[in-house]
């Protein structure tokens, strides 16, 4: 059985916008568990919808916040300054996809997390 994901695309974009808003709020509060959960959700939904770059960024953020949450990494004092450019690129990539353009290459940003 083949599933037509196009009918879910609008819902994906709505949820992605909501996730980005909540991630920004989580950054302001330094709410690492929420940032971890939202990154996980973004990863999964992006991969299902066929957006591997967004999925890979979600995965990298998920692991980054997981490590902070588990104490194997220390959150930088300027966490928002580290993460906000990534969220801005995710938003820009989503806007390009909506306009019919390819998603952005996230590889260079992902390496900044490690």
ZABATI-803819 format. One record per residue (C-alpha): x, y, z; residue in one letter. Coordinates in Angstrom, 2 decimals, always signed. Example, Ala and Ser with C-alpha at 12.3 -4.5 7.8 and 13.67 -1.06 7.14 Angstrom:
2
+12.30, -4.50, +7.80, a
+13.67, -1.06, +7.14, s
END
This chain:
114
+0.00, +0.00, +0.00, x
+1.38, +3.38, -1.05, x
+0.52, +6.42, +1.06, x
+0.28, +9.82, -0.60, x
+2.18, +12.10, +1.77, x
+1.22, +15.24, -0.18, x
-2.10, +15.44, +1.66, x
-0.16, +15.60, +4.94, x
+2.23, +18.31, +3.80, x
+0.12, +21.24, +5.06, x
-0.20, +19.59, +8.47, x
+3.57, +18.98, +8.52, x
+4.28, +22.66, +7.83, x
+1.80, +23.78, +10.50, x
+3.38, +21.49, +13.07, x
+6.90, +22.50, +12.05, x
+6.02, +26.17, +12.56, x
+4.56, +25.33, +15.96, x
+7.67, +23.30, +16.88, x
+9.94, +26.22, +15.93, x
+7.91, +28.61, +18.08, x
+8.03, +26.21, +21.01, x
+11.76, +25.61, +20.50, x
+12.41, +29.34, +20.61, x
+10.40, +29.56, +23.84, x
+12.32, +26.57, +25.21, x
+15.61, +28.29, +24.41, x
+14.52, +31.39, +26.30, x
+13.66, +29.24, +29.33, x
+16.62, +26.86, +28.78, x
+14.08, +24.03, +28.98, x
+16.33, +21.21, +27.79, x
+13.80, +18.35, +28.14, x
+11.30, +20.23, +25.97, x
+13.97, +21.08, +23.40, x
+14.97, +17.40, +23.31, x
+11.37, +16.24, +22.79, x
+10.65, +18.82, +20.09, x
+13.87, +17.96, +18.23, x
+12.93, +14.28, +18.30, x
+9.48, +15.03, +16.90, x
+10.88, +17.30, +14.19, x
+13.39, +14.63, +13.20, x
+10.80, +11.90, +12.90, x
+8.22, +13.91, +11.01, x
+10.75, +15.43, +8.63, x
+12.17, +12.03, +7.73, x
+8.70, +10.56, +7.18, x
+7.82, +13.47, +4.90, x
+11.00, +12.95, +2.86, x
+13.10, +15.87, +4.07, x
+16.40, +14.26, +5.06, x
+18.29, +17.51, +5.72, x
+15.65, +18.71, +8.18, x
+15.52, +15.21, +9.66, x
+19.28, +15.14, +10.13, x
+19.22, +18.56, +11.80, x
+16.44, +17.35, +14.09, x
+18.48, +14.25, +14.92, x
+21.60, +16.29, +15.68, x
+19.63, +18.66, +17.92, x
+17.90, +15.71, +19.60, x
+21.24, +14.10, +20.48, x
+22.73, +17.46, +21.52, x
+19.89, +18.16, +23.96, x
+19.81, +14.54, +25.13, x
+23.49, +14.78, +26.06, x
+22.86, +18.00, +27.99, x
+19.84, +16.46, +29.67, x
+21.82, +13.36, +30.68, x
+24.78, +15.40, +31.92, x
+27.32, +14.14, +29.37, x
+27.52, +17.64, +27.85, x
+27.30, +21.03, +29.51, x
+24.92, +23.59, +28.06, x
+26.86, +26.64, +26.94, x
+26.03, +29.87, +28.70, x
+25.08, +31.32, +25.30, x
+22.84, +28.38, +24.34, x
+20.37, +30.59, +22.47, x
+23.20, +32.12, +20.41, x
+24.39, +28.64, +19.45, x
+20.98, +27.19, +18.57, x
+19.01, +30.16, +17.19, x
+20.92, +30.29, +13.85, x
+20.01, +26.64, +13.36, x
+16.35, +27.33, +14.02, x
+16.51, +30.27, +11.61, x
+17.95, +28.00, +8.92, x
+15.26, +25.38, +9.56, x
+12.61, +28.09, +9.17, x
+14.20, +29.37, +5.96, x
+14.42, +25.84, +4.60, x
+10.74, +25.22, +5.36, x
+9.80, +28.44, +3.56, x
+11.84, +27.38, +0.53, x
+10.22, +23.95, +0.48, x
+6.77, +25.57, +0.61, x
+7.80, +27.68, -2.40, x
+8.76, +24.55, -4.34, x
+12.52, +24.79, -3.80, x
+14.80, +22.12, -2.32, x
+15.56, +22.03, +1.39, x
+18.79, +23.60, +2.63, x
+21.93, +21.58, +3.19, x
+22.31, +21.43, +6.97, x
+25.67, +19.60, +7.14, x
+27.81, +22.64, +8.04, x
+25.42, +23.69, +10.82, x
+25.24, +20.17, +12.21, x
+29.03, +20.02, +12.57, x
+28.88, +23.11, +14.79, x
+27.11, +21.03, +17.43, x
+30.06, +18.62, +17.74, x
END
